Amino acid sequence: MKLLLVAVGRTTIDFVRQGVDEYLGRLSHYVSVETKIIADVGRKAASLSPARQKELEGEAILQVVQPSDRVVLLDENGREFTSREFADYCQRLMASGVRRVVFVVGGPYGFSQAVYDRADSKVSLSRMTFNHEMVRLFFVEQLYRAQTILRGEPYHHD
């Protein structure tokens, strides 16, 4: 199984980018993982409504997704897990026979309805709201943590 992390907009905060790179490197020892950055609407954003921004970003996200992909949105209204529960969730995904799981981090306004319609599930990292760049770091760390839990490695402590 391959993992693809799709995110809207490049990571502009240096320490976040460094952290994401660190955990992606660690994660690559366990599973094939790639990232795809979707260009945000940039300077045009000021003249666009949030709904239009989500629509444009959604179109770009859906161009990356293949029909056979399992699509998981990182969404504030998604299912919350403990780290061990998330590891079990990842194990079930790996055992399902799906070839690629696409985890998607939206832009600052979230996802278009078309992206929600395509999604297979939604995961929430917390009931709190995080900057969409920070979500990337928190999520790749949790993916790494899940892999260490599944292998019984000492990274996670209950």
PEJO-V551006 format. One line per field, one symbol per residue. psi: psi as a letter, one per 30 degrees, with the letter a starting at -180 (. if undefined). Layout:
psi = ???
//
This chain:
psi = kkkkjkkkkljfjefeeeeeeeeeeeeffelkkllkkkklfbffefgkleeeeeeeeeeeefffklefkkkjkjkfgakklleeeeeeeeeeeefffkekkjkkjaafgblleeeeefkflkkkflflklkfeeeeeeeeeeeeeeeeefgglgekk.
//
